[in-house]
Amino acid sequence: MAAVGLFGLSRIGIASSLNDTIVWFALLGLGLSPVMVGATDVIVGNASVELAGVAGGLQSTAMQVGGTIGTAVLGAIMSAKIDSLLPARWAAAHLPALSPAQLADVKSATSVGVSPATHATPAPIAELMTNVTHTTFVSGMSAAFSVAAIVALAGAVIALLAKRGHPAEGAAVI
């Protein structure tokens, strides 16, 4: 379910409604919640009573580190996609040429979904800038969600193929 939710999120575009997003995030949450509980059950439930606290601590640490690394990797994928698409899309929209410093600023704004247009920017140019930055942002998010969906799908396949462990003698009962 998490993989399906992530894949659905990768297909959201600028014209998508809030309800589209809510449905996919709800499916993602429903898919991830059993993983969190299941991981605790497998890790702590297979540890001896004396090591149950250590196992729980390691499991919690692994989830925190994994979440941090995953966020960093997906952020890097999104940033790389934005970096590769933005200059060509900017030029294709016939927007004013940017210096390297200005391009860096526009990329930075785009990576958080913000248009670099100011109140002083003429309306037609501001609309073009907003369209370019928003479509590029969505492309970056789509790439990140697609990679996350593939990783979640791979995790589901591995989980289906893995054999269930045998609890250690005197294992903690959850």
DAMOLIN-V729265 format. One record per backbone hydrogen bond with DSSP energy under -0.5 kcal/mol. NH is the residue of the N-H (numbers start at 1). CO is the residue of the C=O. If there is no record, write none. Layout:
nh={NH;NH}
co={CO;CO}
This chain:
nh={5;6;7;8;9;10;11;11;12;16;21;22;23;24;25;26;27;28;29;30;31;32;33;34;36;37;38;39;40;41;42;43;44;45;45;46;47;49;51;52;52;55;56;57;58;59;60;61;62;63;64;65;66;67;68;69;70;71;72;73;74;75;76;77;78;79;80;81;82;83;84;85;86;87;89;90;91;92;93;94;95;103;104;105;106;107;108;109;110;111;112;113;114;121;126;127;128;129;130;131;132;133;134;135;136;137;138;139;140;141;142;143;144;145;146;147;148;149;150;151;152;153;154;155;156;157;158;159;160;161;162;167;168;171;172;172;174}
co={1;2;3;4;5;6;7;8;9;13;17;18;19;20;21;22;23;24;25;26;27;28;29;30;32;33;34;35;36;37;38;39;40;40;41;42;44;170;48;48;49;51;52;53;54;55;56;57;58;59;60;61;62;63;64;65;66;67;68;69;70;71;72;73;74;75;76;77;78;79;80;81;82;83;85;86;87;88;89;91;90;99;100;101;102;103;104;105;106;107;109;110;109;118;122;123;124;125;126;127;128;129;130;131;132;133;134;135;136;137;138;139;140;141;142;143;144;145;146;147;148;149;150;151;152;153;154;155;156;157;158;165;46;168;44;47;172}
